[in-house]
Amino acid sequence: MKCVDDFRLKLGNKELVPIVVGGMGVNISTAELALEAARLGGIGHISDAMIQDVADKRFNTTFVKDKTKFYKLNIPKTDKSIVQFDLGLVAEATELHVAATMAAKRGDGMIFVNCMEKLTMNAPRETLRVRMASALDAGIDGITLSAGLHLGSFALIEDHPRFRDAQLGIIVSSVRALQIFLKKNAKHDRLPDFIVVEGPLAGGHLGFGMDWAQYDLATIIADIRQYLEAEHLTIPLIAAGGIFTGTDAVGFLENGSAAIQVATRFTAASECGLPDSVKQEYLKASEEDIEVNTISPTGYPMRMLKSSPSIGSGIRPGCESYGYLLDSKGNCAYITAYNRELALHPGISLKNVSVPDKTCLCTHMSNFNCWTCGQYAYRLKDTTLRQADGSYQILSAEHIFKDYQFSVDNKIALPAPLTSS
Ligand SMILES: Cc1cc2nc3c(=O)[nH]c(=O)nc-3n(C[C@H](O)[C@H](O)[C@H](O)COP(=O)(O)O)c2cc1C
C-alpha cells in the first residue's frame, strides 16, 4: 500500500516531499509553520496579506500606527479614496517578513509567499507589483498567486531579475480560470511553474459561487489535465481542498497530481498563528458549526465557523489603519453596508451597529476574529487527544506533516499524550 512518501514533486532543480502547506492569511500560516514544512522537505507558505500589520507584530515596527496617524482626520469620513499605501513602506514590510523567514530556513524544502490579488489596496497594480518584487528581492523561493488572477500579474514583474528563476504558481478552481490566465499571460513566454487546483471544500475564500457543493475536486483536476494534455503543456498540478488523510492524498497523487496542498489540519498545530483559544474552537467544531457565507467584501464566498465574532459585527471600517480591500476608487463593500446601516438607524450608538451581510475583513482578520476553515474542520477532533479539562491537545506541525507523509489505510496518527511535569 502506497503512502505520500512514495512520491516526489519535481520543481525547478528540486525533488520535494509532495506536501504543500497552503497560505493562510493573516499570519495563520506563520513563518514558523512554513519553516517546519520546508525543514521536512515539503513546501511551506507565508502570506503577504496585511503585511504591515504582520510586520508590526513580528518585528515591533509601527507601520499601522504611523498610517493611522497620517490619515487620522479621514477616520470619520465615508470617502476613503485618499487612503493610500506608501509603496516604499509596503516593500519594507514585505522584505522584513520574507528576509527573516528565508534566513531561518533549514532543510531541503521551499518557502513560498501567498499573494491574494483581491487585496487591491486602493492601487491594485502598483501594490501587487511591489509586493511580488520585494518578496523576490528578499529571497523568497516562489510566489503563489490566488484570489483574483485578473491583472496580468506576471507582466508586473517580467523585468525582475528573478522572473525566470523563482517558482511562480497560481491557484485556480476551474479549467476556465486557467485558460483565461494562460491566454492573458501568453505573450510573456513564461508559464506558471505549478498550478494549485483548489476544490470547493477548502478554507479561506472559494473560487466558486454559493453553488460550490455541486463541484468536486477530482472532476476539476481531470478537466484541467485533459486541457493541458490537449495543449501539450506539462505543468505540475497540486490538488487542494478537503484532503484530510495521507490516503486521500495518495488518491490524488495516483491520479496525476504532482503534490497536494493542505491547510485545515495545520490549524491545530502549535506553529499556527491562531490564538490557542481559537484553535480550541476549531478543534471542537461539529459539521453543523461550519458554513459558507458571503460576508467577505471581496465578493467571494468564504467558509467559516458560524460562531466567528466577525459575523454580524458592525465595527467601524478600519481603512485608515488597514485598507487592504479598498478598490482602485477607494471603495469596499463593507463601507457601503456599514453606511447603509447608519442611515437606516439614525442616532444609533456606534457600539450597537450591526452589519449582517458584510464584514470588516481587515480588522477581523488582524484580530483573529474571522474563523475561516476548510469543510473538514469538524474532523480535527479525531486527529488529537482530549485532555482531562476537556480541551484538545495541540499538535506539532511535524506530527501533522509526517502523518500526511507516512500514513496508510485512512489512518490518522494520534500524538503521544502530554506528560505532566
Ligand atoms: C484558516 C485558513 C486560512 C486560509 N487563508 C488563505 C489565504 O489567505 N490565501 C489563500 O490563497 N488560501 C487560503 N486558504 C486556503 C488554503 O491555503 C488551502 O488551499 C486550502 O484550505 C486547502 O484545503 P484544506 O484546508 O481542506 O486542507 C486558507 C485556509 C485556511 C484553513
The ligand as an ORCA input file, in Angstrom:
! r2SCAN-3c Opt
* xyz 0 1
  C      -7.504     29.281      8.126
  C      -7.310     29.287      6.633
  C      -6.908     30.457      6.002
  C      -6.686     30.456      4.617
  N      -6.232     31.605      4.015
  C      -5.884     31.591      2.713
  C      -5.269     32.721      2.128
  O      -5.010     33.728      2.797
  N      -4.952     32.668      0.808
  C      -5.194     31.541      0.052
  O      -4.889     31.532     -1.139
  N      -5.769     30.447      0.596
  C      -6.097     30.442      1.902
  N      -6.600     29.304      2.475
  C      -6.715     28.070      1.649
  C      -5.529     27.128      1.890
  O      -4.302     27.712      1.515
  C      -5.669     25.757      1.191
  O      -5.522     25.835     -0.198
  C      -6.964     25.013      1.472
  O      -7.557     25.372      2.681
  C      -6.649     23.512      1.475
  O      -7.753     22.770      1.898
  P      -7.862     22.155      3.386
  O      -7.927     23.304      4.305
  O      -9.124     21.353      3.337
  O      -6.651     21.304      3.629
  C      -6.873     29.278      3.849
  C      -7.290     28.111      4.517
  C      -7.494     28.102      5.878
  C      -7.932     26.821      6.554
*
